[in-house]
Amino acid sequence: MPFKNLEDRKNYNRAWIAARRAEWVSKNGPCIQCGNPNDLWLWPTEPDSPRTHRLWSLATERRLEELRKYVLLC
């Protein structure tokens, strides 16, 4: 579905990525230390592993493989 307006495409992509993140967080939250379900961050369990800011746009299998290297903390 091509967008004629660049801003519409950006808004669609932001909503799509936010929905993917929210779905994963709802299944894997809350914070593992205190149980807080709000304001969660992905925290790497392997500090030296390479990270990508495009995590949520990866294909499902690759994304889940990468997410195994993180925990949720507030």
C-alpha positions as CSV (number, residue, x, y, z in Angstrom):
1,M,0.0,0.0,0.0
2,P,2.0,3.0,-1.2
3,F,1.5,6.3,0.6
4,K,1.4,9.5,-1.4
5,N,2.1,11.5,1.7
6,L,5.4,11.0,3.5
7,E,3.9,11.9,6.9
8,D,1.2,9.3,6.5
9,R,3.8,6.7,5.9
10,K,5.8,7.7,8.9
11,N,2.7,7.6,11.1
12,Y,1.8,4.2,9.8
13,N,5.3,2.8,10.5
14,R,5.4,4.3,14.0
15,A,2.0,2.8,14.9
16,W,3.0,-0.6,13.4
17,I,6.2,-0.7,15.4
18,A,4.5,0.5,18.6
19,A,1.9,-2.3,18.2
20,R,4.6,-4.9,17.8
21,R,6.4,-3.7,20.9
22,A,3.3,-3.4,23.0
23,E,2.3,-6.9,22.1
24,W,5.7,-8.4,23.1
25,V,5.8,-6.3,26.3
26,S,2.3,-7.4,27.3
27,K,3.3,-11.1,26.9
28,N,6.7,-10.7,28.6
29,G,6.2,-8.0,31.2
30,P,6.2,-6.7,33.9
31,C,9.6,-5.6,35.3
32,I,11.5,-8.6,36.4
33,Q,12.8,-6.9,39.6
34,C,9.8,-5.0,41.0
35,G,6.8,-6.1,39.0
36,N,6.0,-2.6,37.7
37,P,4.0,-2.8,34.4
38,N,4.7,0.8,33.4
39,D,7.6,2.6,31.7
40,L,9.5,-0.6,30.8
41,W,12.9,-0.7,29.0
42,L,14.7,-3.5,27.2
43,W,17.8,-4.3,29.1
44,P,20.5,-6.5,27.5
45,T,21.6,-9.6,29.3
46,E,24.7,-9.8,27.1
47,P,26.3,-6.4,27.4
48,D,28.8,-6.9,24.6
49,S,26.4,-8.2,22.0
50,P,25.6,-6.0,19.1
51,R,22.3,-4.1,19.2
52,T,20.1,-2.6,16.6
53,H,17.6,0.2,16.9
54,R,15.5,-1.6,14.2
55,L,14.7,-4.5,16.5
56,W,10.9,-4.2,16.1
57,S,11.0,-4.1,12.3
58,L,12.9,-7.4,12.0
59,A,11.1,-10.5,10.7
60,T,9.4,-12.5,13.5
61,E,11.9,-15.3,13.9
62,R,14.9,-13.0,13.9
63,R,13.2,-10.5,16.2
64,L,12.3,-13.2,18.8
65,E,15.8,-14.6,18.6
66,E,17.2,-11.1,19.4
67,L,14.7,-10.4,22.1
68,R,15.9,-13.5,24.0
69,K,19.0,-11.4,24.8
70,Y,16.9,-8.8,26.7
71,V,14.9,-8.5,29.9
72,L,12.3,-5.9,30.8
73,L,13.2,-3.4,33.6
74,C,11.6,-0.2,34.7
